[in-house]
Amino acid sequence: MSQPTPILHHFDQSPFSEKIRVIFGFKKLAWNSVRISRIMPRPDLMPMTGGYRRTPTMQIGADIYCDTQIIIRELERRYPTPTLFPAGNAGMPWALGMWTDRPFFQNTVTLAFGVIGDKVPQDFIEDREKLRGGKFDVAAMTAALPQMRDQFRTNIDWIEAQLADGRSWLFDEFSLADVSAYMNVWYARQSVVTIDEIIKPLPRLAAWEERIRAIGHGARTEMSSGDALEIAAKAQPETPVLSDPFDPNGRKPGDIVSVMPDDYGKIPVRGEIVSLSAQHIAIRRSDERTGEVVVHFPRAGFLVIPG
Ligand SMILES: N[C@@H](CCC(=O)N[C@@H](CS)C(=O)NCC(=O)O)C(=O)O
């Protein structure tokens, strides 16, 4: 039976979305692209996610995947070949995400906005202050530019060092580690005008970046947010019940929980557990515009709160 086409809710400038677009390219997938605005509100998306607002999210029918970790896990499950986890590397590419997606990403964001400086629009600043629950201080980011350049160089120098023996990819074969690290280089390339100067002494990194860019984005077809919402409304979630006998907190399908990120965009999404493991949790909820949906989250970097 043919697989339903994944729908990615994203915006073009989003580095986390670029991760997924490259994976669509690597796996040679056809996908639907719903372009969301860079700032809230996103009225056709919130009924699906239940409030989760970070970008991107992936939709397959009435199953909604929040955060790139769980999106990648699902894409790998549905389309195992070619794999992002070549032999012997089933764990570390995930763990490296805690470097690429957190300190390395925060370094790149600060660098990018420090460079843009006072040209960052006020409505964007206000939106990101809500996201962070704190000040989005562009002047402080500009003041931190020398430090951020240093840190960025240190991060990308590790990539250069890993490639020093002439290999093409960070591990023996292409893996999620390449995509996750590339996200930050791609992001800096969009916004940091002096990136070439920082990269110049790192020729292996530059060639690696070019190899990943050449992978492309797969076959992308635009779709409206209204059409995506209608697909969710017509579909039934397809996630089977799965319990976790080793859950250290005794959580089980049927329990009501709220799930939210532990760092920013901490909006709780409430629902009934359908499926869970050490790496995922899926909860059922309903909304008058979508009917029943199942919303999927990773466990790393997420809080699960009873009730
Ligand atoms: N850990 C998340 C991080 C996603 C993230 O921070 N995305 C940025 C855009 S690249 C975001 O959500 N910005 C605020 C927004 O789009 O509302 C993931 O892997 O998906």
The ligand as a MOL file (V3000), in Angstrom:
LIG
                    3D

  0  0  0     0  0            999 V3000
M  V30 BEGIN CTAB
M  V30 COUNTS 20 19 0 0 0
M  V30 BEGIN ATOM
M  V30 1 N 13.7920 21.2730 19.3270 0
M  V30 2 C 12.9530 21.8450 18.3120 0
M  V30 3 C 13.4140 23.2570 18.0070 0
M  V30 4 C 12.6000 23.9570 16.9520 0
M  V30 5 C 12.8480 25.4510 16.9180 0
M  V30 6 O 13.3970 26.0640 17.8340 0
M  V30 7 N 12.3980 26.0780 15.8350 0
M  V30 8 C 12.4130 27.5210 15.7340 0
M  V30 9 C 12.4050 27.9180 14.2640 0
M  V30 10 S 13.7630 27.2240 13.3760 0
M  V30 11 C 11.1210 28.0220 16.3260 0
M  V30 12 O 10.3100 27.2590 16.7670 0
M  V30 13 N 10.9030 29.3270 16.3260 0
M  V30 14 C 9.6920 29.8610 16.8560 0
M  V30 15 C 8.4960 29.5850 16.0150 0
M  V30 16 O 8.6370 29.2080 14.8260 0
M  V30 17 O 7.3860 29.7710 16.5140 0
M  V30 18 C 13.0070 20.9160 17.0980 0
M  V30 19 O 13.9320 20.1100 16.9910 0
M  V30 20 O 12.0610 20.9410 16.2920 0
M  V30 END ATOM
M  V30 BEGIN BOND
M  V30 1 1 1 2
M  V30 2 1 2 3
M  V30 3 1 2 18
M  V30 4 1 3 4
M  V30 5 1 4 5
M  V30 6 2 5 6
M  V30 7 1 5 7
M  V30 8 1 7 8
M  V30 9 1 8 9
M  V30 10 1 8 11
M  V30 11 1 9 10
M  V30 12 2 11 12
M  V30 13 1 11 13
M  V30 14 1 13 14
M  V30 15 1 14 15
M  V30 16 2 15 16
M  V30 17 1 15 17
M  V30 18 2 18 19
M  V30 19 1 18 20
M  V30 END BOND
M  V30 END CTAB
M  END
